[in-house]
């Protein structure tokens, strides 16, 4: 349970972690639900896959070409 500012007012939120599974020797939640207190709407995230230290091409860390400066 935590509080944050949403559109200028303080809202109390609750996040629940569930469906814990071991991946590479570390336990991760594979289901995450967030909901504002006293509201019926919620955000539910299902994690389908977790990869530990996958190879990443160095090009992903290069600055994009945004064109000439104005």
C-alpha positions in Angstrom: 0.0 0.0 0.0 1.4 3.4 -0.9 0.3 7.0 -1.8 1.0 9.0 -4.8 -0.2 12.2 -6.5 -2.7 11.7 -9.3 -4.0 14.8 -11.1 -3.2 17.0 -8.1 -4.7 14.8 -5.4 -3.3 12.1 -3.1 -4.5 8.6 -4.0 -3.9 5.5 -1.9 -2.9 2.5 -4.1 -2.4 -1.2 -3.3 -0.1 -3.5 -5.4 -0.3 -7.2 -4.9 2.4 -9.6 -6.2 1.4 -13.3 -6.8 2.2 -16.4 -8.8 5.9 -16.6 -7.7 8.2 -18.8 -9.8 11.9 -19.5 -9.8 13.8 -18.3 -12.8 17.5 -18.9 -12.9 17.5 -19.5 -9.1 15.7 -16.2 -8.3 12.0 -16.1 -7.4 9.9 -13.5 -9.4 6.2 -12.7 -9.3 4.5 -13.5 -12.5 1.2 -11.7 -11.6 1.0 -8.1 -10.4 -2.2 -6.3 -9.6 -2.5 -2.5 -8.8 -5.7 -0.9 -7.6 -6.7 2.5 -6.1 -8.2 2.0 -2.6 -12.0 1.8 -2.7 -12.2 1.5 -6.5 -13.3 -1.5 -8.5 -11.0 -0.9 -11.5 -7.5 -2.4 -11.4 -4.4 -3.0 -13.5 -3.4 -6.6 -13.8 0.0 -7.5 -15.4 0.8 -11.1 -16.3 4.5 -11.9 -16.9 4.8 -14.5 -19.6 8.6 -14.8 -19.7 11.7 -13.6 -17.7 15.2 -14.0 -19.2 18.2 -13.6 -17.0 21.1 -11.7 -18.6 20.1 -12.2 -22.3 22.6 -11.1 -24.9 21.8 -7.5 -26.0 23.2 -5.9 -29.1 25.3 -2.8 -28.2 23.4 -0.9 -30.9 20.4 -0.7 -28.6 22.4 1.8 -26.4 23.3 4.2 -29.2 21.7 7.6 -29.4 19.1 7.8 -32.2 19.6 10.3 -35.0 17.1 13.0 -34.4 18.1 15.1 -37.3 19.5 18.7 -37.5 19.0 21.0 -34.6 16.7 24.0 -35.2 
